[in-house]
Amino acid sequence: MSTSGVNNDSGLAALAAQTASQSTKKEDASERFLKLLVTQMQNQDPLNPMDNAQVTSQMAQISTVTGIDKLNDSVTALGAQMVSQQALQGAALIGRTVLLEGNKLHLNDERVAAAGFELSSAADSVKIEVLSPAGRVIDTIDLGAQPAGRGGFEWKPAANVSTDGATFRVVAKSGATTLSATPLTADLVNAVSTGGDGLTLELLFGGPVAYNKIKAFS
């Protein structure tokens, strides 16, 4: 995992200066508006004074602008807080196993591959067919009847079976009807990063994957 150095002190100082500058501009705008309004009221024609409704309308306008500015500041601060929380949550996933859409099989140190699937409805029969890179069936796992939703399985190949590039497919049936099944591959989280697109997980085999692509983790 590669990381780039960041000067936190200079970054925070720049952010503070920018925030202070923006706040000063907003305060100056409000002050100028109030000064103009007071001057206008002081120099109004006594025989034709400003309408109360007009004064109220102008006051409401500056209040609306100020309120929008404060709302924007709050939303910006909330967004920054959410990014920080995402980073903390993502850091807790490092070293964890995750499930995401895919049909690749990856063996662990004990030469066992774990994977899963999602069924659109309950099945009378579910079989996992392990495939070679050429698409030839090299092993079959009979899981029997399975309920709708997510399920899992493990595959331990025979000693003489080549596992390089092995994939799998799910054959699920209800009676004579073939059911829709989504294969789920297992992978390991090596690192996390945050950016404009949200939280990204760096997986051992799959590389960078958006957090919202993860179906489950263990």
C-alpha positions as CSV (number, residue, x, y, z in Angstrom):
1,M,0.0,0.0,0.0
2,S,1.5,3.3,-1.0
3,T,0.7,6.5,0.8
4,S,1.6,10.1,0.0
5,G,2.8,12.5,2.6
6,V,0.5,15.4,3.6
7,N,1.5,18.5,5.5
8,N,-1.5,18.7,7.9
9,D,-0.3,22.0,9.6
10,S,-0.1,23.9,6.3
11,G,-3.4,22.4,5.1
12,L,-5.3,23.3,8.2
13,A,-3.8,26.8,8.2
14,A,-4.9,27.3,4.6
15,L,-8.4,26.0,5.4
16,A,-8.7,28.2,8.4
17,A,-7.6,31.3,6.4
18,Q,-10.1,30.5,3.6
19,T,-12.9,30.0,6.1
20,A,-12.0,33.2,7.9
21,S,-11.9,35.1,4.6
22,Q,-15.3,33.7,3.6
23,S,-16.8,34.6,7.0
24,T,-15.4,38.1,6.8
25,K,-16.9,38.6,3.3
26,K,-20.4,37.5,4.5
27,E,-20.2,39.8,7.5
28,D,-19.1,42.7,5.4
29,A,-22.0,42.1,3.0
30,S,-24.5,42.1,5.8
31,E,-23.0,45.2,7.4
32,R,-23.1,47.1,4.1
33,F,-26.7,46.2,3.5
34,L,-27.7,47.4,7.0
35,K,-25.8,50.6,6.6
36,L,-27.5,51.3,3.3
37,L,-30.9,50.6,4.8
38,V,-30.3,52.9,7.8
39,T,-29.0,55.6,5.5
40,Q,-32.0,55.2,3.2
41,M,-34.4,55.5,6.2
42,Q,-32.5,58.6,7.6
43,N,-32.8,60.4,4.3
44,Q,-36.3,59.4,3.3
45,D,-38.9,62.0,2.5
46,P,-40.9,62.6,5.7
47,L,-44.0,63.3,3.5
48,N,-43.5,60.0,1.7
49,P,-41.8,57.6,4.1
50,M,-40.8,54.1,3.2
51,D,-43.5,51.5,3.4
52,N,-43.2,49.1,6.4
53,A,-43.8,46.2,4.1
54,Q,-40.8,47.4,1.9
55,V,-38.5,47.6,4.9
56,T,-39.7,44.2,6.1
57,S,-39.1,42.7,2.7
58,Q,-35.6,44.0,2.5
59,M,-34.8,42.7,6.0
60,A,-36.2,39.3,5.0
61,Q,-33.9,39.2,1.9
62,I,-30.7,39.7,3.9
63,S,-31.9,37.2,6.5
64,T,-32.6,34.7,3.7
65,V,-29.1,35.2,2.2
66,T,-27.5,34.9,5.6
67,G,-29.5,31.7,6.4
68,I,-28.5,30.1,3.1
69,D,-24.8,30.9,3.7
70,K,-25.1,29.3,7.2
71,L,-26.9,26.3,5.7
72,N,-24.2,25.9,3.0
73,D,-21.5,26.0,5.8
74,S,-23.4,23.4,7.8
75,V,-23.7,21.1,4.8
76,T,-20.0,21.4,3.9
77,A,-19.0,20.6,7.5
78,L,-21.4,17.6,7.6
79,G,-19.9,16.3,4.3
80,A,-16.4,16.5,5.8
81,Q,-17.6,14.7,8.9
82,M,-19.2,12.0,6.8
83,V,-16.0,11.5,4.9
84,S,-14.0,11.1,8.1
85,Q,-16.5,8.6,9.5
86,Q,-16.3,6.6,6.2
87,A,-12.6,6.5,6.5
88,L,-12.8,5.2,10.1
89,Q,-15.4,2.6,9.1
90,G,-13.3,1.6,6.1
91,A,-10.1,1.2,8.2
92,A,-11.9,-1.4,10.4
93,L,-12.4,-3.5,7.2
94,I,-8.7,-3.9,6.5
95,G,-7.9,-7.6,6.8
96,R,-11.5,-8.6,6.5
97,T,-13.0,-10.9,3.9
98,V,-15.7,-9.4,1.6
99,L,-18.2,-10.7,-0.9
100,L,-19.0,-8.9,-4.1
101,E,-20.3,-9.9,-7.5
102,G,-17.9,-12.1,-9.4
103,N,-17.2,-15.8,-10.2
104,K,-13.5,-16.1,-9.4
105,L,-12.2,-18.6,-6.8
106,H,-9.2,-17.7,-4.7
107,L,-7.5,-20.3,-2.5
108,N,-6.4,-19.5,1.0
109,D,-3.3,-20.8,2.7
110,E,-5.1,-24.1,3.5
111,R,-6.0,-24.5,-0.2
112,V,-9.7,-23.8,0.4
113,A,-11.7,-21.3,-1.7
114,A,-14.8,-19.7,-0.2
115,A,-17.5,-18.0,-2.3
116,G,-21.2,-17.4,-2.4
117,F,-24.3,-16.7,-4.5
118,E,-27.7,-14.9,-4.4
119,L,-30.9,-16.7,-5.5
120,S,-33.9,-14.8,-6.8
121,S,-36.2,-17.4,-5.2
122,A,-36.1,-20.7,-3.3
123,A,-34.5,-23.6,-5.2
124,D,-35.1,-27.3,-5.1
125,S,-31.6,-27.9,-6.3
126,V,-28.4,-25.9,-6.4
127,K,-25.1,-27.0,-7.8
128,I,-21.8,-25.2,-8.1
129,E,-19.8,-26.1,-11.1
130,V,-16.1,-25.2,-10.9
131,L,-14.6,-24.3,-14.2
132,S,-11.1,-24.3,-15.7
133,P,-9.9,-21.2,-17.6
134,A,-11.1,-22.9,-20.8
135,G,-14.6,-23.2,-19.3
136,R,-14.4,-27.0,-18.7
137,V,-16.2,-28.3,-15.6
138,I,-13.5,-29.7,-13.3
139,D,-15.6,-30.2,-10.1
140,T,-19.2,-30.1,-9.0
141,I,-20.6,-29.3,-5.5
142,D,-24.2,-30.3,-4.8
143,L,-25.8,-28.0,-2.2
144,G,-29.3,-29.5,-2.5
145,A,-32.3,-27.3,-1.8
146,Q,-31.5,-23.7,-0.9
147,P,-33.8,-20.8,0.3
148,A,-34.0,-17.5,-1.6
149,G,-31.3,-14.9,-0.8
150,R,-27.6,-15.3,-0.1
151,G,-25.8,-18.6,0.4
152,G,-22.2,-19.7,0.5
153,F,-20.0,-22.7,-0.1
154,E,-16.3,-23.8,0.1
155,W,-14.3,-25.7,-2.4
156,K,-11.2,-27.8,-1.6
157,P,-9.6,-29.0,-4.8
158,A,-8.0,-32.4,-5.2
159,A,-4.2,-32.4,-5.1
160,N,-3.8,-33.0,-8.8
161,V,-6.3,-30.3,-9.9
162,S,-4.9,-27.1,-11.3
163,T,-6.6,-24.1,-9.6
164,D,-5.0,-21.3,-11.6
165,G,-7.8,-19.1,-13.0
166,A,-10.6,-21.2,-11.7
167,T,-14.1,-19.8,-11.8
168,F,-17.5,-21.1,-10.9
169,R,-21.1,-20.9,-12.0
170,V,-24.3,-21.5,-10.1
171,V,-27.0,-23.9,-11.5
172,A,-30.2,-23.4,-9.5
173,K,-33.5,-25.0,-10.4
174,S,-37.1,-25.2,-9.0
175,G,-38.6,-28.2,-10.7
176,A,-37.8,-27.9,-14.3
177,T,-37.4,-24.1,-14.1
178,T,-33.9,-22.6,-14.0
179,L,-33.6,-19.8,-11.5
180,S,-31.6,-16.6,-11.6
181,A,-28.5,-16.8,-9.5
182,T,-25.8,-14.2,-9.0
183,P,-22.3,-15.5,-8.2
184,L,-20.3,-13.8,-5.4
185,T,-16.6,-13.9,-5.2
186,A,-14.6,-13.6,-1.9
187,D,-11.7,-11.2,-1.6
188,L,-9.5,-9.7,1.1
189,V,-9.4,-5.9,2.0
190,N,-5.8,-4.7,1.9
191,A,-6.4,-0.9,2.2
192,V,-9.0,1.8,2.0
193,S,-9.1,5.3,0.5
194,T,-11.6,8.2,0.4
195,G,-12.2,10.6,-2.4
196,G,-14.9,12.5,-4.3
197,D,-16.6,9.2,-5.2
198,G,-16.8,8.1,-1.6
199,L,-15.0,5.1,0.1
200,T,-12.9,2.8,-2.1
201,L,-11.5,-0.6,-0.9
202,E,-8.3,-2.0,-2.3
203,L,-8.8,-5.7,-2.6
204,L,-6.0,-8.3,-2.7
205,F,-7.2,-9.9,-6.0
206,G,-9.8,-7.5,-7.4
207,G,-7.9,-4.2,-6.9
208,P,-9.9,-0.9,-6.2
209,V,-13.7,-1.4,-5.6
210,A,-16.3,1.1,-4.5
211,Y,-17.6,0.4,-1.0
212,N,-21.2,0.2,-2.3
213,K,-20.3,-2.8,-4.4
214,I,-19.7,-4.9,-1.3
215,K,-22.5,-7.4,-0.6
216,A,-21.2,-8.7,2.8
217,F,-18.1,-8.9,4.9
218,S,-16.8,-11.2,7.6
